[in-house]
Amino acid sequence: MTHRLTRRAFSKAAIAAAAASALAPFAGGSAWAQTSYPARPIRLIVPFAAGGLADLTARLAAERLGDKLGQRFVIENQAGPGGIAAARTVLSAPPDGYTLGFVTNGTSISAAIYNALPFDPVKDFVTISTLGYFDLLFGTNAESQFKTLSDFIKAARAQPGKLNIGTVSVGSTQNLGAELFRATAGLDVQIVPYRTTPDVVVGLFRNDIQLMVDFYGPMESGLQQNKIRAVATSGTARTEYLPEVPIVSEAGAPGYEVTAWNGLIAPKGTPTAIVDLLNGAVRDIVDMPDLKTRFASLGILAKASTPEELRSRMQGDIGKWAAVIARAGIPKQ
């Protein structure tokens, strides 16, 4: 992979030194411990507030990466609309591997729903690797008549305009996943956006909505208490943590698929050797049994990618969500 250098980028000599140091672990020797990258803590900019699923995922990965590379990864939460604040921080940082960004499929949604972002998520950054993939979960009230997603689909077709699906805010992955489901299944249902997942759950228990769409982590408590029934997951195959639950395409909406993801990026111009070193470190940590188990408890399949695969995934999702947004008539921001 090659990268066009900006004025702030390394000189040729600095790039050569960085590349040599990044490759040093493969050569071995004491010089690696003294001069190699990383020689100081690494910032990881997370475009979400502390405490959420993305933040927890980032912290778990950062801890393992720090152990692997021998330097601390420092999480900086920079929440804001469209991930703009966090992206600007990464974009303006020196391309030396000491400032990285945490990205999700929400990054692709931002590119699709905003009229003009001050950055291009595909062209303005170097992609490193995915960290994991996770499906949406479709759930009903455990006491409702809808025991399966097929039950809901049949009722919705028999009673056009009478049933509701609840998600968090308009333009979220959950909300757009519900919009895509409505279109794929050809249903006349109302999609009701709530502020938070607990608000969605309350709506489900009150029968204001008959189906909710969210991620496994926020729904886990209701599932364990047998208050919410999992009726479908959104990927191309059944999940390891809910193997008995069918995927949406098995339950009456053929061709439906939504798989969320998260990963790491760096400023454009970051030397390829450093990107490769970080990619290798990610590949090592996602194979660690304890991280796999911890991710699985959050509904995440720990899995790395090549930099090119992450870039391609990001680009493809921009087009996918742009089509959903247009079809649903969601105003651009």
C-alpha positions as CSV (number, residue, x, y, z in Angstrom):
1,M,0.0,0.0,0.0
2,T,1.3,3.5,-0.8
3,H,0.3,6.9,0.7
4,R,0.5,10.4,-0.8
5,L,2.4,12.6,1.8
6,T,1.2,16.0,2.9
7,R,3.4,18.9,4.1
8,R,3.0,17.7,7.6
9,A,4.1,14.2,6.8
10,F,7.5,12.7,7.6
11,S,10.6,13.5,5.6
12,K,11.9,10.6,3.5
13,A,14.5,9.9,6.2
14,A,11.9,10.0,9.0
15,I,9.7,7.6,7.1
16,A,12.5,5.2,6.5
17,A,13.4,5.3,10.2
18,A,9.8,4.8,11.2
19,A,9.5,1.9,8.8
20,A,12.7,0.3,9.9
21,S,11.7,0.6,13.6
22,A,8.2,-0.8,12.9
23,L,9.8,-3.8,11.2
24,A,12.4,-4.3,14.0
25,P,10.4,-6.9,16.0
26,F,10.8,-9.2,13.1
27,A,14.6,-8.7,13.2
28,G,14.9,-9.1,17.0
29,G,17.7,-7.7,19.1
30,S,18.1,-5.1,21.8
31,A,17.8,-2.2,19.4
32,W,14.1,-3.0,19.1
33,A,13.5,-2.3,22.8
34,Q,15.4,1.0,22.6
35,T,14.3,2.6,19.4
36,S,11.2,0.9,18.0
37,Y,7.7,2.1,17.5
38,P,5.8,2.5,19.8
39,A,8.2,4.4,22.0
40,R,5.5,6.3,24.0
41,P,1.7,6.0,24.7
42,I,-0.7,5.9,21.8
43,R,-3.9,8.0,21.8
44,L,-7.1,6.2,20.7
45,I,-9.8,8.8,19.8
46,V,-13.3,7.4,20.3
47,P,-16.2,9.3,18.8
48,F,-18.7,8.3,21.5
49,A,-19.2,9.1,25.2
50,A,-17.7,6.8,27.9
51,G,-19.8,3.9,29.1
52,G,-21.4,2.7,25.8
53,L,-20.8,-0.4,23.7
54,A,-18.3,1.3,21.4
55,D,-16.4,2.8,24.3
56,L,-16.3,-0.6,26.2
57,T,-15.1,-2.3,23.0
58,A,-12.4,0.3,22.4
59,R,-11.2,0.0,26.0
60,L,-11.0,-3.8,25.9
61,A,-9.1,-3.7,22.6
62,A,-6.8,-0.9,23.8
63,E,-5.8,-2.8,27.0
64,R,-4.8,-5.9,24.9
65,L,-3.0,-3.8,22.3
66,G,-1.1,-2.0,25.1
67,D,0.0,-5.3,26.5
68,K,1.0,-6.6,23.1
69,L,3.0,-3.6,22.0
70,G,4.4,-2.6,25.4
71,Q,2.9,0.9,25.5
72,R,-0.3,2.2,27.0
73,F,-3.2,3.1,24.7
74,V,-4.9,6.2,26.1
75,I,-8.7,6.4,25.3
76,E,-9.9,9.9,24.5
77,N,-13.7,10.2,24.2
78,Q,-14.7,12.9,21.8
79,A,-18.5,12.5,21.3
80,G,-20.3,14.7,18.8
81,P,-22.6,14.7,15.8
82,G,-21.4,12.6,12.9
83,G,-18.1,11.8,14.7
84,I,-16.8,15.1,13.4
85,A,-14.9,16.2,16.5
86,A,-13.1,12.9,16.8
87,A,-12.3,12.7,13.0
88,R,-10.8,16.2,13.1
89,T,-8.5,15.2,15.9
90,V,-7.2,12.2,14.1
91,L,-7.0,14.1,10.8
92,S,-4.9,16.9,12.3
93,A,-2.5,14.6,14.1
94,P,1.0,13.8,12.9
95,P,0.9,10.6,10.8
96,D,3.3,8.8,13.1
97,G,1.2,6.1,14.6
98,Y,0.7,7.8,18.0
99,T,-2.9,9.0,17.3
100,L,-5.4,6.4,16.1
101,G,-9.2,6.6,15.6
102,F,-11.9,4.2,16.5
103,V,-14.5,3.9,13.7
104,T,-17.8,2.0,13.4
105,N,-20.4,1.4,10.7
106,G,-21.8,4.7,12.1
107,T,-18.9,6.4,10.3
108,S,-20.4,5.1,7.0
109,I,-23.9,6.2,8.0
110,S,-22.5,9.7,8.8
111,A,-21.0,9.9,5.3
112,A,-24.4,8.9,3.9
113,I,-26.7,11.1,6.0
114,Y,-24.7,14.3,6.2
115,N,-24.8,16.7,3.2
116,A,-21.2,17.7,3.7
117,L,-18.8,16.3,6.3
118,P,-15.5,18.2,6.8
119,F,-13.7,14.9,6.0
120,D,-14.0,11.9,3.7
121,P,-13.9,8.8,5.9
122,V,-12.6,6.7,3.0
123,K,-10.0,9.0,1.4
124,D,-8.7,11.1,4.3
125,F,-7.6,8.3,6.6
126,V,-5.5,5.1,6.6
127,T,-7.6,2.0,7.5
128,I,-5.9,-0.5,9.8
129,S,-8.2,-3.3,10.7
130,T,-11.6,-4.3,12.0
131,L,-11.9,-5.4,15.6
132,G,-15.2,-7.1,15.5
133,Y,-18.6,-7.6,13.9
134,F,-22.0,-7.7,15.5
135,D,-25.6,-8.2,14.4
136,L,-28.8,-6.4,15.3
137,L,-31.2,-8.3,17.4
138,F,-35.0,-8.3,16.9
139,G,-37.0,-8.8,20.0
140,T,-40.6,-9.0,21.2
141,N,-42.3,-8.8,24.6
142,A,-41.9,-12.3,26.0
143,E,-45.6,-12.2,26.9
144,S,-46.8,-11.1,23.5
145,Q,-48.5,-13.3,20.8
146,F,-45.5,-12.9,18.6
147,K,-43.3,-15.9,19.3
148,T,-41.3,-15.6,16.1
149,L,-40.4,-12.9,13.6
150,S,-42.6,-14.8,11.1
151,D,-45.6,-14.3,13.5
152,F,-44.9,-10.5,13.4
153,I,-44.6,-10.4,9.6
154,K,-47.8,-12.3,9.1
155,A,-49.7,-10.0,11.5
156,A,-48.3,-6.9,9.9
157,R,-49.4,-8.1,6.5
158,A,-52.8,-8.9,7.8
159,Q,-53.2,-5.6,9.6
160,P,-51.5,-2.9,7.5
161,G,-50.5,0.2,9.5
162,K,-51.4,-1.3,12.9
163,L,-48.1,-2.5,14.2
164,N,-45.0,-0.6,15.3
165,I,-41.3,-1.2,15.5
166,G,-39.2,0.6,18.1
167,T,-35.6,1.7,17.7
168,V,-33.3,4.4,19.1
169,S,-32.8,7.7,17.3
170,V,-33.4,8.3,13.6
171,G,-30.3,7.6,11.5
172,S,-28.8,5.1,14.0
173,T,-27.8,1.7,12.8
174,Q,-30.8,0.3,14.7
175,N,-33.2,2.7,13.1
176,L,-31.9,2.2,9.5
177,G,-31.8,-1.6,10.1
178,A,-35.5,-1.4,10.9
179,E,-36.1,0.7,7.8
180,L,-34.3,-1.8,5.7
181,F,-36.3,-4.6,7.3
182,R,-39.6,-2.8,6.6
183,A,-38.6,-2.3,2.9
184,T,-37.2,-5.8,2.4
185,A,-40.3,-7.6,4.0
186,G,-42.7,-5.2,2.2
187,L,-44.5,-4.2,5.4
188,D,-46.8,-1.3,6.2
189,V,-45.6,-0.6,9.8
190,Q,-44.6,2.4,11.7
191,I,-41.0,2.8,13.0
192,V,-41.0,4.7,16.3
193,P,-37.7,6.3,17.3
194,Y,-36.9,6.6,21.0
195,R,-34.1,8.5,22.8
196,T,-32.5,5.5,24.5
197,T,-32.7,1.7,24.5
198,P,-34.4,1.7,28.0
199,D,-37.1,3.9,26.5
200,V,-37.5,1.4,23.7
201,V,-37.9,-1.4,26.2
202,V,-40.5,0.5,28.1
203,G,-42.4,1.0,24.9
204,L,-42.2,-2.8,24.2
205,F,-43.6,-3.6,27.7
206,R,-46.4,-1.1,27.3
207,N,-47.3,-2.5,23.9
208,D,-46.7,0.9,22.2
209,I,-44.4,-1.1,19.9
210,Q,-44.6,-4.8,19.1
211,L,-41.1,-5.3,17.9
212,M,-37.8,-3.7,18.9
213,V,-34.5,-3.6,17.1
214,D,-31.2,-3.1,18.9
215,F,-27.9,-4.7,19.7
216,Y,-27.4,-7.7,22.0
217,G,-25.5,-5.8,24.8
218,P,-28.3,-3.3,25.7
219,M,-30.9,-6.0,25.5
220,E,-29.0,-8.7,27.5
221,S,-30.7,-7.9,30.8
222,G,-34.2,-8.2,29.4
223,L,-33.3,-11.5,27.6
224,Q,-31.8,-13.0,30.8
225,Q,-34.8,-12.1,32.8
226,N,-37.1,-13.6,30.2
227,K,-38.9,-10.4,29.6
228,I,-37.7,-10.0,26.0
229,R,-37.9,-12.8,23.5
230,A,-35.1,-12.8,20.8
231,V,-36.9,-13.7,17.5
232,A,-34.2,-12.9,14.9
233,T,-30.6,-11.7,14.3
234,S,-29.6,-9.6,11.3
235,G,-26.5,-11.3,9.9
236,T,-25.9,-13.8,7.2
237,A,-25.6,-16.7,9.7
238,R,-26.8,-17.5,13.1
239,T,-24.7,-16.1,16.0
240,E,-22.5,-18.1,18.3
241,Y,-24.2,-16.6,21.3
242,L,-27.8,-17.2,20.2
243,P,-27.5,-20.2,17.9
244,E,-31.1,-21.1,18.3
245,V,-32.4,-17.8,17.0
246,P,-33.0,-17.6,13.2
247,I,-31.6,-14.9,11.0
248,V,-34.1,-12.4,9.5
249,S,-33.7,-13.8,6.0
250,E,-34.9,-17.2,7.4
251,A,-38.0,-15.7,8.9
252,G,-39.7,-14.0,6.0
253,A,-37.4,-11.3,4.6
254,P,-35.1,-13.0,2.1
255,G,-32.0,-11.1,1.3
256,Y,-32.0,-9.0,4.5
257,E,-28.6,-8.5,6.1
258,V,-27.1,-5.9,8.5
259,T,-23.8,-6.5,10.1
260,A,-22.3,-3.7,12.2
261,W,-18.6,-3.4,12.7
262,N,-15.9,-1.4,14.4
263,G,-12.2,-0.9,13.7
264,L,-9.1,1.3,13.7
265,I,-7.9,4.1,11.4
266,A,-4.9,6.4,11.4
267,P,-4.0,9.8,9.8
268,K,-3.3,9.7,6.1
269,G,0.4,9.4,5.5
270,T,1.0,7.0,8.3
271,P,3.9,4.7,7.1
272,T,2.8,1.4,5.8
273,A,5.2,-0.5,8.1
274,I,3.4,1.0,11.2
275,V,0.0,0.2,9.7
276,D,1.2,-3.4,9.1
277,L,2.6,-3.6,12.6
278,L,-0.7,-2.4,14.1
279,N,-2.7,-4.7,11.9
280,G,-0.6,-7.7,13.0
281,A,-1.2,-6.7,16.7
282,V,-4.9,-6.5,16.1
283,R,-4.9,-10.0,14.5
284,D,-3.0,-11.3,17.6
285,I,-5.4,-9.9,20.2
286,V,-8.6,-10.9,18.5
287,D,-7.4,-14.5,18.6
288,M,-6.9,-14.3,22.4
289,P,-9.5,-16.5,24.1
290,D,-10.2,-14.0,26.9
291,L,-10.9,-11.2,24.4
292,K,-13.1,-13.5,22.2
293,T,-15.1,-14.4,25.3
294,R,-15.5,-10.9,26.5
295,F,-16.5,-9.6,23.1
296,A,-19.0,-12.5,22.7
297,S,-20.6,-11.5,26.0
298,L,-21.3,-8.1,24.3
299,G,-22.7,-9.8,21.2
300,I,-19.5,-9.1,19.2
301,L,-17.6,-11.6,17.0
302,A,-13.9,-10.6,17.4
303,K,-12.4,-10.6,13.9
304,A,-9.6,-8.7,12.2
305,S,-9.4,-7.7,8.5
306,T,-6.8,-6.4,6.1
307,P,-6.7,-2.6,5.8
308,E,-8.1,-2.9,2.3
309,E,-11.1,-5.0,3.6
310,L,-12.0,-2.4,6.1
311,R,-11.8,0.4,3.5
312,S,-14.0,-1.6,1.1
313,R,-16.5,-2.4,3.9
314,M,-16.7,1.3,4.8
315,Q,-17.2,2.3,1.2
316,G,-19.8,-0.3,0.6
317,D,-21.8,0.6,3.6
318,I,-21.9,4.3,2.6
319,G,-23.7,3.3,-0.6
320,K,-26.0,0.8,1.2
321,W,-27.1,3.2,3.9
322,A,-27.5,6.1,1.4
323,A,-30.0,4.0,-0.5
324,V,-31.9,3.2,2.7
325,I,-32.0,6.8,3.8
326,A,-33.3,7.9,0.4
327,R,-36.0,5.3,0.3
328,A,-37.1,6.0,3.8
329,G,-37.3,9.8,3.1
330,I,-35.0,10.6,6.0
331,P,-33.9,14.2,5.7
332,K,-30.1,14.7,5.3
333,Q,-28.4,16.8,7.9
